[in-house]
Amino acid sequence: MEGMKKYSAELFGTFVLVFIGTGAAVIAGANVGYLGIAVAFGLAIMAMVYTIGPISGCHINPAVTISMLAAGKIPSRDALFYIIAQCIGAIIASAFVLMIASGNAGFSIAANGLGQNGYGDASPGHYSMGAGLFFEIVMTFIFILVIFAVTSKNAEKGFAGVGIGITLLFIHDVGIAVTGVSVNPARSLGPAVFVGGTALAQLWMFIVAPIIGGLIAAAVWKHLFEPSGAA
C-alpha cells in the first residue's frame, strides 16, 4: 500500500503539471503569452512539491527519477514504477487538454497542437536540433541540480517548492521559443502521443537530452556539492 501511495502521487503530480502547463499553452496561450505559460508550469510544480512531496518526493519527471536512482536516493523498483506512473499521468493530462480544447470550434490539433515539444520547423522559434539538444541538456542539468540542492539535508526547510518552481519558471521564460521546453520526458510524451507525426518522430530528443542533463547533475552533485554524510 505504501508503494501504491507513492506511485499514485507521482501519477497525480505529473498529471497536474502537464495539464496546467500545456493547458495554459493550448487553451490560454493567446491571452497569457510565453510568460503566462512559464508561470503556469512554475506554479504547478511548486504546488505539487507541497502536495505530494511528503508522499513520493514529487519527482513527476523521469529525468529526476533516473538522476535520483543514479545518486542512490531511490531503489530501482520504485524508480521503474515512478516512471511508469509519470508517463501515464502525462498521457491522461494531454487527453484532458485535448478534450477541453476540442470544445472550441476553431481548434484543430494539426494547427494548434497540444503544447508538444519540437525542433527545426517544429520549434516555436525555428531553432535547430543542435540548439534544442544543447538547451535541453543544460537546462535539465540546472533544474535537477537545484532539486538536489533544495532537498538536501542542509537546505532551508520549507522552501524546496519555491526554489523548484522559480527555476522551472525561468527555464520556460528563456526556452519556450527554443523547444517549447521539455526538461521532462513524460511532459513531452503526453502531447506527442496524441499529436503524432513530427512530435512523435522528434520525441527521442526530449527523452535523451533531459536524461543526459539529469545524469550530469547527479554526478556533479554527488562528487562536488553533496554535504558530507548525506544519504
N, C-alpha and C positions, 0 to 999 in steps of 0.2 A: 504493500500500500504506500509506503514511503516513496518508493521509486515512481509509482504512478502519479503521485502528487507532483513530484519534480518534473516529470515528462509532460504532464498536463499543463503545468505552469509555463513551461517552455513553448508549448503549442499556443497557449493563450497569448503570451507575451509577444511572440513573433507575429501572430495574427494582428494584434493591436498595432504594432509598429508598421507593418506593411499596409494594413487597412487605412490607418490615419495618414501615413506618409504618402503613399501612392494615391490614396483617395483625394488628398489635398491637391496633388498634381493633376489628376484626371477631372475631378468634379469642380474644384475651385481654382485651378491654376490660372485661368484667365483673369481672375479677380485679385488673387493674392500675390501672384508673381513668384519668382525664384526665392525671394526672402521668406515669403509666407510658407512655401513648401519646406524650406530649410527649418523654419521654426516648428512646423508640424512634426517633422522627423525628430528634432531635438527634444521637444516636449513629450512626445510619445515615449521615447526611450527613457526619459527622466521619470515619467510616471510609472513605467514598468519596473524600473530599478527599485522603487519604493513599494510597489505592489507585490512583485514576485521574487525580488531579491532575497528575502529571508527564506523562501521556499527552495528555489533552484539556483540562486546566484545570478539569475537574469542574464544568461548568455544571449539568448534569442538571435543567434548568429553562428553558423557552423565554423566560421573562421575563428571566433572567440573560443568555441569549444575545443577545436583542434589545437589552438595555442595553449589552452589550459591543460590539455592532455600532454602536450609536449613538455610543459613545465612541471608535470607531475602533480597537478592540482585537482584532477578528476580521474576516476577509474575509467578504463576503456569501455566497459559495458555501459556505464552512464553516458559516456561521450557518444556512443553509437545511437542510443535511444534519444538523446538530446537532439542530435542532428536529424533523425527521422521526424521527431515531433516538430522541430523548427520548419522543416520543408513542408509538412502537412499544414501547419498554421499559415504559412505564406501562401500556399495554393488556395486555401479556403478564403483568405483575405482578398486575393485577387478575384476570386469568383464573386465575392460580395460587391467589390468595387464595380465589376462588370455588370452585375445585376442592377445596381443603382444607376450607373451611367446610361445603361440601355433604356432607362425610363425617359430619357431626353430624346425626342425625335431626331435631333440633329447630330446625335452621337453615332460614330462609326469606329469600330475597333481598328479597322485598317487605317483610317485617317487620324484618329485621336489616340489610339494605343491605350495602354493600361499603366503607364509610368515605367515602361521597360527600359533597361539599360542598353547602350549601344555605342559603337564607334564608327568612324568614317561617315558615310551618308546617314547612318542611324544615330549619330551623336547629335544632341541638340545644337551644338555649335560647330558641327562637322570637323571634330578633332580626329586625328589619325589613330590607328590601332596602337602605334608605339606610344603616343601621348597618353592615350587612355590606359594602357597597361602600366606605364610609369606612375600615372596619377593614382590608380587603384592600389598599387603596391605601397607607395609612400604613404597615402592617406590611411590605409588599413594599419600599417606599421604605427603611425602616430596614434590612431584610435585605440588600438589594443595595448600599446604601451601605457597610455593614460589609464585604461581599465586596470591593468596590473598595479599601477601606482595608487590609484584612489581606493582600491580594495585591499591594499597591503596592510600589514599589522601596524605600521607607523602612520598611516593616513588619518587625517581628521575624521572622526566618526560622524556619520550622518550626512556627509557631503558628497558621497560617491555619485549619486544620481545627478547632482548639479554638474560635476565635472564631466561625466559621461555625456550628459545631454548637451552641454555647451559645445563640447568637442564635436559631436555629430552635427550640430547646427552649423558650426563654421566650416566643417568639411563640405557640407552641402552648399553653403554660401559660395565657396570657392569653385566647386566642381560640378554643379548641375549642368552647366553648359558643356562640360567635357564628356561625361559619360551618362549623365543623369544621376550619378553616384550610386555605387553598389556598396562597397566595403563589407558585403554580406551576401554570400552565395544564395541563401534562402530568399532574401529580398529580391534578387534577380530572377530566381527560378519561378516564383509565383506568377508574375505577369507574363513571362516567356511561354509558359505552358499554354496560355490562352491566346496570346498574340501569334505564336508560331513564326514560321518564316525566318526572317533575319534575326529576330530576337532569340530564337532557339539556336540558330547557327552561330551566333556570337556569344552564347551563354558560357562557353568554355572559359572565356577570358575573365568573366565575373565569378567564376569558381576558382580558377587557378591563381589569379592575382591577389585576391584577399587572403587566400591560404598562405601564399608566399610571404606577403606582408606580415601576417599574423605570426608565422613561424620565426621570422626575423625578430619581431618584437619579443617573442617568448625567449629567444636566445639572448638578446640584449638585456632584457630584464633579469634573467636568471644569472647571467655571468657578470653583469656590471652594476645593476641597480638594486637587486633584491636585498632587503635588510638581512643581516646575519641571523641565522637560526630560524628564518621563516620557513613555514611548511610548503 
